[in-house]
Structures are given as structure tokens and as C-alpha cells.
Amino acid sequence: MLNIYERTEKERIDLEKTIEKILSYAKKQGADQAKVSINKNTGISADIRAQSVEKVTFSKDRSLGITVFCNHCSGSVATTDLSDSAIYDAVDAAIAISKHTERDEFSGLADKDDLYFDHIDLDRFHPKEPDPDLCIQRAMELEKLTMGKPMIKQTISSYTSSSYGQAVFGNSYGQIISIPFSSFCSSLTLLGEKDGNMETGGGYHISCDSDDLWSTEKIADEAISDTVSKLGARKVSTTTSPVIFDNTVAPSVFSILCSAISGNMQYKKISFINDCLGQQIFPSWINVYEDPLIKKSLYSRSFDHDGVKTKPKHIIENGIVKTYILSAYTARQLKMKNTGNAGGTCTLKISNSGISQEALFNEMGTGLLVKETMGMDIDPTTGDFSFGAEGQWIENGQIAYPVHEITVAGNIKDVFKNIVKIANDIDPRFKNKVGSILLGPLKIAGK
């Protein structure tokens, strides 16, 4: 019987042959160019509550995506059936669809010189055979660590999962590449109660290597702390005050940045910072650097969704926009160099002030620490935003009490410009590596 590595290798060979078959058939049917991606994933998960198994799920998923280009008209089809008849039908359907789409001179495969033909190992493949007993045992242990803890009423969910698979990509230029991957996750969601008021909280961790997964004790401690910290929450009076975005909220600021400077937003001119290349939009001490090649990172990749080689680069340098986030298509629209960002950015490293979150509290004095957001509403053309928030009210540099049912509003351009300091408390679980952010005054709607 083949072991997990031998099976994966055999599967890789079979999937690459399938892609070659699809590309050959697409060419015979009249496609000028084509690209194909296949993803296969095998996994198991367990969900526990009250030390009873609620659900164990074994999954074996696969998906196939085909895009053809015929005289700059494109057609795409997705399917889960990898039989010969199904893949030929899918190619025929994609070509038929292309005959009904408008000609677009910017469509087509990425330039061949930009494509990835190397073999960089990012160390993301550490598979384990699916084992329901191990999943159940870990989930049971997670929940057990919270039982009998003060103010913890019950477990909503104790969850563990293990999966592995591979992604195979190919196109008409002869590029066929395979990337194996694995993933392990543990999470815990709790219900807390104090004086008849109840709140939920949780903790989690995810990693490509089970040896790097946080201990059950660490995840349980986070879940308990998060839940208890919300109990006794109150509203604050409507006001304007400085705000700190906690390190779990701060990464979203830079996700908004990446969306605003994406090629799609820029060539359509629908971003709140149109034509911003070379402009200063952050304080001069802030740098944003993309590193797509960090080993053992869930967010690393050696090629983008177009098959283009990824490279480290400065996105923001000394507060100035150095590049847009471009795919092959949007680069052509803007007559710029492809940046290898079809599908978005990888890990971003953001400058910090070398201080703790507690130091931010002291600098702010009195204001709001936002730890959770709900219903984020942002106008992409103006940058105006509002969102519901929960967190902590800070007085004289100390946490005073938890707050909820409040709304924070402002303009994201002002948020960018008015970053006072960034702490060094980076949460390693997030793609955007940034600590808590101290901002200038924002509007807070409460009671």
C-alpha cells in the first residue's frame, strides 16, 4: 500500500496528464490559448460539545477550472467531474461561451517571460493520514480545559481539522506546475455569563504543519480570556476620541489599502485614491513590504493565479505608493509591468514603532480599543466608512470596562494619514503582519 507521499506523487502525475489532455483538446477545438487549474483536497474534521461528538466529517473534494481565449474572447467553465467525457464537454462549453463574449484586447495569458518555471519549495506540505480518533481526542482536550472555569457557561463548539492536497496549474505555453499543501486547525468557541448577561468568544490556530500548531492550553486560554473580557459590556456616550485598532482588527486597514490600489480599481477609476502612484498617503515612517516566499506560511506562493512568478517588493515606501497590485489583465489595462498579484497579495510586513499595546494605551490616555468589527460598510469611491464595534474603553491609559453596540465612522484616507503609532504586538495568524494601531480622533456613536 502506498504511503501518503507516494499517493500524492502518483496523483500529481495523473493530474498533470489530465491538464495536458485538456490543453491539447482545447487547441484542436480552436482555442488560441487556454489555462487550467485543478485542486484536490482530502481532510477530516471533528466537532465536539459537552464532551460528546456532534459531527465527524471526512471530505475528498476536487475542482477543475478551464479558461479558453479565442481571438481575445474568453470563456470559462468549472466542474468537479474529472472524467474524460466531462473535461471534453467542459472545454466545448468554454469555447461556446467565448463566442458570446465581447472581444477584449487585454485578455489572454500572461506574457511567457513573466511565468514561473522554477521549483521553489516553500515547505507547505506536511501531511498526516486522516485520523478521526486524533481529531476527536484533541477537540475533547480543548473543551475539557475550559470546563469549570469561572464565568464560562458552556462550549458552543470545539473543532479540529486536518487536510492535505495539491493545486496543479497549466497553460498553453507549456507551463505545468504542482504545489502540494497541508493544513491543520483547532478552534474553540465559548459562551460566557455574568449577572445574567451572556457573550461569546473564542480562540483558534491554523498551520501547515501539525507540529507548529498551538497547544490546546494556549488556544483554550485565549478562548477563555476573549470570552470573559466581553462580559459586563456597556455602551459609551456618543463622542469623538482617539481609537486603537487591536492587532486582530489592524490587518483590515491594509487589506483596504490593497483593494484601493488594485489594478481593477485603478483602471476603472473607482478607488478613493485614484492615480495615487508616487503619492504619499501614509506618514513617512510607514513601509509596507510584500514577501510571498516565506517558508511554512499559509499565505506564501511562488506563482500567482496567472502562473506569474511572485517576487518580494515594496508596496508603500516612506509613506509613498510604489506600485499598484496588478494581474496580467490589469497591467495591460494600465500599460504597466505585471506585479504577479493575480489573486491578491501574499504576506505584508508593515512598519511598527517598537512599542507594546500598553504603551499605546498610555499615549492615548482615554479612548476606544476596537477588538471586533461588525458590518463594515465602506464607500470604495470616497473612502467613507462605518462599522459596528466591540472592545474596551480606556481611561488614563488603563482598561476601564468592555463596550459594545457602538458605531465607529470616518474616512479611510484620514485613517491612513492619521496613524500615530503602531505597536509591535503582531498576531502571527494574520496575512498582514501589523500590530495594534493608534489613530487620531474618530466619531463614535453610542448611547
PLY file of the C-alpha trace (Angstrom):
ply
format ascii 1.0
element vertex 447
property float x
property float y
property float z
element edge 446
property int vertex1
property int vertex2
end_header
0.00 0.00 0.00
1.37 3.42 -0.98
2.09 5.94 1.76
0.69 9.45 1.70
3.71 10.94 -0.12
3.71 8.20 -2.76
-0.02 8.63 -3.34
0.38 12.38 -3.68
3.17 11.95 -6.21
1.12 9.48 -8.25
-1.83 11.86 -8.13
0.39 14.75 -9.27
1.45 12.78 -12.35
-2.16 11.86 -13.14
-3.39 15.44 -12.74
-0.62 16.85 -14.90
-1.54 14.34 -17.63
-5.15 15.45 -17.32
-4.12 19.07 -17.80
-2.02 18.17 -20.85
-5.03 16.34 -22.28
-7.30 19.36 -21.71
-4.85 21.81 -23.28
-4.33 19.60 -26.31
-8.06 19.20 -26.84
-8.68 22.93 -26.42
-6.12 23.70 -29.14
-7.73 21.16 -31.50
-11.12 22.77 -30.90
-9.83 26.17 -31.99
-8.71 27.90 -28.79
-5.78 30.27 -29.30
-4.80 29.94 -25.65
-6.06 28.12 -22.56
-5.29 27.77 -18.88
-6.38 25.04 -16.50
-6.30 24.65 -12.72
-7.14 21.57 -10.67
-7.41 21.48 -6.88
-7.78 18.28 -4.86
-8.16 18.16 -1.11
-8.60 15.34 1.41
-9.47 16.05 5.01
-11.21 15.14 8.23
-12.74 17.27 10.97
-14.40 16.74 14.35
-16.83 18.97 16.22
-17.32 18.36 19.96
-19.71 19.83 22.53
-20.28 18.76 26.15
-17.66 16.02 25.66
-19.90 14.40 23.04
-19.09 14.02 19.35
-21.52 16.19 17.42
-20.04 15.59 13.98
-17.09 13.93 12.26
-16.70 14.78 8.60
-14.46 13.12 6.03
-14.09 15.09 2.81
-12.48 14.40 -0.54
-13.01 17.44 -2.75
-11.81 18.32 -6.21
-12.42 21.15 -8.63
-11.42 21.95 -12.20
-11.38 25.37 -13.81
-10.85 25.95 -17.55
-10.49 29.27 -19.36
-10.06 29.49 -23.13
-9.21 32.50 -25.29
-10.39 32.65 -28.88
-9.43 35.80 -30.78
-9.32 37.71 -27.46
-12.76 36.45 -26.46
-12.79 34.32 -23.32
-14.94 31.58 -21.88
-14.66 29.85 -18.51
-16.17 26.68 -17.05
-15.83 24.97 -13.66
-16.63 21.37 -12.79
-15.92 18.70 -10.18
-16.01 15.83 -12.69
-12.56 14.82 -13.99
-13.69 12.02 -16.29
-12.60 12.27 -19.93
-16.11 12.92 -21.22
-16.69 15.63 -18.60
-13.46 17.51 -19.31
-14.07 17.45 -23.06
-17.62 18.72 -22.51
-16.20 21.46 -20.28
-13.76 22.61 -22.99
-16.53 22.60 -25.59
-18.72 24.65 -23.25
-15.93 27.17 -22.58
-15.33 27.66 -26.31
-19.08 28.05 -26.91
-19.22 30.70 -24.16
-16.30 32.60 -25.71
-18.34 33.05 -28.89
-20.87 35.07 -26.91
-18.42 37.38 -25.14
-17.08 40.71 -26.35
-13.58 40.87 -27.79
-11.16 42.29 -25.24
-7.68 43.14 -26.47
-6.32 42.96 -22.91
-7.41 39.37 -22.29
-5.21 36.33 -22.66
-2.45 34.51 -20.85
0.27 36.40 -19.04
3.43 37.07 -21.04
5.57 33.95 -21.20
8.64 35.75 -19.84
6.72 36.52 -16.62
5.68 32.94 -15.91
7.02 30.71 -13.15
9.04 27.73 -14.37
11.22 27.24 -11.28
10.83 24.74 -8.46
10.90 26.74 -5.24
9.93 24.62 -2.23
8.01 26.77 0.27
7.77 23.87 2.75
3.97 23.88 2.92
3.45 20.11 2.68
3.42 18.21 5.98
0.50 15.79 5.53
-0.96 13.34 8.01
-3.28 10.45 7.27
-6.87 11.41 8.19
-7.40 10.08 11.72
-10.83 10.62 13.33
-9.60 9.42 16.73
-6.83 12.03 16.87
-9.22 14.80 15.78
-11.77 13.81 18.41
-9.13 13.47 21.11
-7.73 16.97 20.51
-11.19 18.56 20.37
-12.16 16.78 23.61
-8.99 18.03 25.27
-9.63 21.60 24.13
-13.10 21.64 25.65
-12.02 19.88 28.86
-9.56 22.70 29.59
-12.45 25.20 29.84
-14.82 23.17 31.97
-15.49 24.60 35.43
-13.77 27.90 34.64
-15.38 30.99 36.24
-17.96 32.74 34.06
-17.73 30.09 31.30
-21.24 28.74 30.89
-20.70 26.21 28.12
-18.86 25.31 24.94
-20.52 26.25 21.68
-18.02 24.36 19.57
-14.67 22.62 19.97
-13.35 21.92 16.49
-10.27 20.30 14.94
-9.40 19.51 11.34
-6.63 18.03 9.25
-6.32 18.18 5.47
-3.89 17.90 2.60
-3.96 18.18 -1.16
-2.41 19.85 -4.15
-3.04 22.52 -6.73
-1.95 21.93 -10.32
-1.87 24.71 -12.90
-1.10 24.63 -16.62
-1.42 26.71 -19.77
-0.76 26.73 -23.50
2.82 27.93 -23.04
3.74 24.51 -21.64
3.76 25.71 -18.05
2.56 22.90 -15.78
3.25 23.31 -12.07
2.10 21.45 -8.98
2.02 22.72 -5.41
1.21 20.27 -2.58
-0.16 21.71 0.67
-1.41 20.67 4.09
-3.44 22.41 6.78
-4.27 21.79 10.44
-6.74 23.78 12.51
-8.07 23.88 16.07
-10.70 26.30 17.32
-12.83 26.80 20.39
-15.97 28.93 20.79
-17.37 29.56 24.27
-20.42 31.11 25.88
-19.76 33.20 28.98
-22.26 34.55 31.53
-22.12 37.26 34.18
-25.11 38.70 36.07
-27.48 37.14 33.54
-25.71 38.70 30.52
-24.07 36.37 28.03
-21.31 36.85 25.46
-19.43 34.57 23.06
-15.70 34.45 22.47
-13.10 32.10 21.13
-9.58 31.12 20.19
-8.02 29.31 17.27
-4.86 28.44 15.39
-4.10 27.15 11.90
-0.83 25.88 10.47
0.54 23.87 7.55
2.47 21.66 9.99
0.75 19.97 12.93
3.99 20.25 14.92
3.66 24.04 14.77
0.02 24.13 15.88
-0.57 25.97 19.14
-1.05 23.79 22.18
-4.57 23.10 23.38
-3.72 25.04 26.57
-2.81 28.18 24.61
-5.95 28.05 22.46
-8.16 27.38 25.49
-6.57 30.26 27.43
-7.21 32.62 24.52
-10.83 31.49 24.23
-11.46 31.94 27.96
-9.76 35.34 28.08
-11.60 36.60 24.99
-14.97 35.48 26.34
-14.54 36.80 29.88
-13.19 40.16 28.64
-16.54 40.88 26.95
-18.74 40.25 29.98
-20.32 43.31 31.57
-20.07 45.32 28.34
-21.86 48.67 28.13
-22.42 51.45 25.65
-20.46 54.68 25.72
-21.89 58.12 25.06
-21.60 59.46 21.53
-18.27 61.23 21.25
-15.14 61.84 19.19
-11.98 60.30 20.56
-8.70 58.60 19.63
-9.09 54.97 18.65
-6.79 51.95 18.80
-7.40 49.12 16.36
-6.38 45.90 18.16
-3.89 43.63 16.39
-6.80 41.43 15.26
-8.51 44.40 13.57
-5.48 46.36 12.32
-4.73 43.96 9.39
-8.01 45.01 7.75
-6.65 48.56 7.30
-4.03 47.21 4.94
-6.49 44.90 3.21
-8.46 48.05 2.36
-5.25 49.63 1.05
-4.56 46.66 -1.23
-8.08 46.78 -2.61
-7.83 50.53 -3.25
-4.55 50.24 -5.17
-5.51 47.09 -7.05
-5.31 47.30 -10.81
-9.02 46.61 -11.12
-9.94 49.65 -9.01
-7.30 51.85 -10.64
-8.03 51.22 -14.31
-11.76 51.60 -13.69
-11.01 54.77 -11.67
-13.39 53.79 -8.88
-10.93 53.95 -5.98
-10.95 56.63 -3.27
-7.23 57.10 -4.10
-7.20 57.03 -7.90
-3.91 57.67 -9.72
-2.01 57.55 -6.43
1.24 56.05 -7.71
4.08 58.13 -6.28
1.78 59.92 -3.83
2.26 60.00 -0.06
-0.81 58.53 1.63
0.73 57.40 4.95
3.11 59.07 7.42
6.68 58.96 6.11
7.78 56.32 8.66
5.41 53.67 7.33
6.60 50.99 4.91
4.60 48.07 3.54
6.64 45.21 2.08
5.20 42.12 0.41
7.08 38.85 0.91
5.42 35.95 -0.94
8.24 33.45 -0.35
8.21 32.90 3.43
8.62 29.20 4.11
5.89 27.33 6.00
3.49 30.24 5.61
-0.11 29.58 4.64
-0.03 32.84 2.68
3.08 32.18 0.59
3.06 31.23 -3.05
5.70 31.07 -5.74
3.28 32.00 -8.55
0.00 33.88 -8.76
-3.34 32.85 -10.29
-2.00 33.68 -13.76
1.05 31.47 -13.25
3.29 34.53 -12.94
6.35 34.32 -10.71
5.94 36.20 -7.43
8.67 38.45 -6.03
9.20 40.44 -2.80
8.55 44.16 -3.26
7.82 47.46 -1.56
4.19 48.49 -1.89
4.48 51.54 0.38
7.90 53.09 1.00
8.31 56.09 3.31
4.53 56.51 3.15
4.54 56.69 -0.68
2.71 54.31 -3.05
5.45 52.50 -5.00
3.33 50.05 -7.01
-0.20 49.02 -7.78
-1.38 45.43 -7.21
-1.55 44.07 -10.76
-2.50 40.93 -12.63
-1.69 40.24 -16.27
-5.02 41.74 -17.34
-4.95 44.88 -15.21
-1.28 45.52 -16.03
-2.20 45.61 -19.71
-5.12 47.92 -18.99
-2.79 50.36 -17.23
0.18 49.79 -19.60
2.31 48.78 -16.62
4.53 45.87 -15.60
2.76 42.81 -14.20
3.43 42.58 -10.43
2.44 38.90 -10.01
-0.60 39.68 -7.88
-3.45 37.92 -9.69
-5.48 36.72 -6.73
-4.24 39.49 -4.43
-1.26 39.96 -2.15
0.67 37.50 -0.02
2.23 38.29 3.37
2.62 42.02 4.03
5.15 43.28 6.57
4.24 46.70 7.99
6.46 49.09 9.95
5.89 49.46 13.69
7.02 51.84 16.40
8.75 49.19 18.50
6.40 49.62 21.48
3.75 47.49 23.22
0.00 47.84 23.06
0.09 49.04 26.69
2.37 51.88 25.58
-0.30 52.86 23.04
-2.85 52.95 25.90
-0.62 55.35 27.82
-0.11 57.58 24.80
-3.84 57.66 24.02
-4.87 58.29 27.61
-8.63 57.98 27.09
-10.37 56.45 24.09
-11.61 53.28 22.43
-9.84 49.98 21.83
-11.63 48.23 18.95
-11.30 44.45 19.25
-14.08 43.32 16.93
-15.94 44.86 13.99
-19.33 44.03 12.51
-20.95 45.08 9.26
-18.06 47.07 7.80
-19.54 49.50 5.23
-17.02 51.40 3.11
-17.67 53.50 0.01
-14.86 52.47 -2.37
-15.07 55.73 -4.31
-14.96 58.18 -1.36
-13.38 56.16 1.45
-16.19 56.97 3.89
-16.79 54.09 6.28
-18.77 52.99 9.31
-18.86 49.76 11.28
-20.30 48.31 14.43
-17.70 47.68 17.11
-16.94 45.93 20.38
-13.90 46.37 22.55
-12.65 48.11 25.65
-12.89 51.68 26.92
-9.51 53.03 28.02
-9.20 55.69 30.75
-5.90 57.17 31.95
-4.03 54.52 29.98
-5.82 51.60 31.62
-8.65 49.29 30.50
-11.76 50.58 32.29
-14.59 48.32 31.04
-15.78 46.42 27.95
-18.02 48.22 25.45
-20.45 47.06 22.77
-23.26 48.27 20.49
-21.29 51.25 19.21
-20.55 52.54 15.72
-17.26 53.99 14.51
-17.23 56.25 11.42
-14.77 58.28 9.39
-12.84 58.32 6.13
-10.16 55.74 5.38
-7.91 58.38 3.78
-7.84 60.14 7.14
-7.13 56.83 8.87
-4.11 56.31 6.61
-2.79 59.84 7.22
-3.53 59.95 10.96
-1.76 56.81 12.11
0.06 58.00 15.23
1.94 54.83 16.18
1.87 51.09 15.52
2.68 48.61 18.30
4.87 45.54 17.87
2.22 43.07 19.09
1.87 41.36 15.70
-0.57 38.43 15.61
1.22 35.73 13.55
-2.06 34.24 12.36
-2.84 37.14 10.02
-1.57 37.65 6.48
-0.91 41.34 7.10
1.78 41.48 9.79
0.86 44.59 11.74
0.42 45.36 15.44
-2.23 47.48 17.15
-2.68 50.90 15.52
-3.21 54.17 17.39
-5.25 56.62 15.31
-6.29 60.21 15.65
-9.88 61.04 16.68
-12.81 59.22 15.04
-16.55 59.60 15.51
-18.04 57.07 17.95
-21.83 56.70 18.10
-23.19 55.15 21.29
-26.00 56.00 23.64
0 1
1 2
2 3
3 4
4 5
5 6
6 7
7 8
8 9
9 10
10 11
11 12
12 13
13 14
14 15
15 16
16 17
17 18
18 19
19 20
20 21
21 22
22 23
23 24
24 25
25 26
26 27
27 28
28 29
29 30
30 31
31 32
32 33
33 34
34 35
35 36
36 37
37 38
38 39
39 40
40 41
41 42
42 43
43 44
44 45
45 46
46 47
47 48
48 49
49 50
50 51
51 52
52 53
53 54
54 55
55 56
56 57
57 58
58 59
59 60
60 61
61 62
62 63
63 64
64 65
65 66
66 67
67 68
68 69
69 70
70 71
71 72
72 73
73 74
74 75
75 76
76 77
77 78
78 79
79 80
80 81
81 82
82 83
83 84
84 85
85 86
86 87
87 88
88 89
89 90
90 91
91 92
92 93
93 94
94 95
95 96
96 97
97 98
98 99
99 100
100 101
101 102
102 103
103 104
104 105
105 106
106 107
107 108
108 109
109 110
110 111
111 112
112 113
113 114
114 115
115 116
116 117
117 118
118 119
119 120
120 121
121 122
122 123
123 124
124 125
125 126
126 127
127 128
128 129
129 130
130 131
131 132
132 133
133 134
134 135
135 136
136 137
137 138
138 139
139 140
140 141
141 142
142 143
143 144
144 145
145 146
146 147
147 148
148 149
149 150
150 151
151 152
152 153
153 154
154 155
155 156
156 157
157 158
158 159
159 160
160 161
161 162
162 163
163 164
164 165
165 166
166 167
167 168
168 169
169 170
170 171
171 172
172 173
173 174
174 175
175 176
176 177
177 178
178 179
179 180
180 181
181 182
182 183
183 184
184 185
185 186
186 187
187 188
188 189
189 190
190 191
191 192
192 193
193 194
194 195
195 196
196 197
197 198
198 199
199 200
200 201
201 202
202 203
203 204
204 205
205 206
206 207
207 208
208 209
209 210
210 211
211 212
212 213
213 214
214 215
215 216
216 217
217 218
218 219
219 220
220 221
221 222
222 223
223 224
224 225
225 226
226 227
227 228
228 229
229 230
230 231
231 232
232 233
233 234
234 235
235 236
236 237
237 238
238 239
239 240
240 241
241 242
242 243
243 244
244 245
245 246
246 247
247 248
248 249
249 250
250 251
251 252
252 253
253 254
254 255
255 256
256 257
257 258
258 259
259 260
260 261
261 262
262 263
263 264
264 265
265 266
266 267
267 268
268 269
269 270
270 271
271 272
272 273
273 274
274 275
275 276
276 277
277 278
278 279
279 280
280 281
281 282
282 283
283 284
284 285
285 286
286 287
287 288
288 289
289 290
290 291
291 292
292 293
293 294
294 295
295 296
296 297
297 298
298 299
299 300
300 301
301 302
302 303
303 304
304 305
305 306
306 307
307 308
308 309
309 310
310 311
311 312
312 313
313 314
314 315
315 316
316 317
317 318
318 319
319 320
320 321
321 322
322 323
323 324
324 325
325 326
326 327
327 328
328 329
329 330
330 331
331 332
332 333
333 334
334 335
335 336
336 337
337 338
338 339
339 340
340 341
341 342
342 343
343 344
344 345
345 346
346 347
347 348
348 349
349 350
350 351
351 352
352 353
353 354
354 355
355 356
356 357
357 358
358 359
359 360
360 361
361 362
362 363
363 364
364 365
365 366
366 367
367 368
368 369
369 370
370 371
371 372
372 373
373 374
374 375
375 376
376 377
377 378
378 379
379 380
380 381
381 382
382 383
383 384
384 385
385 386
386 387
387 388
388 389
389 390
390 391
391 392
392 393
393 394
394 395
395 396
396 397
397 398
398 399
399 400
400 401
401 402
402 403
403 404
404 405
405 406
406 407
407 408
408 409
409 410
410 411
411 412
412 413
413 414
414 415
415 416
416 417
417 418
418 419
419 420
420 421
421 422
422 423
423 424
424 425
425 426
426 427
427 428
428 429
429 430
430 431
431 432
432 433
433 434
434 435
435 436
436 437
437 438
438 439
439 440
440 441
441 442
442 443
443 444
444 445
445 446
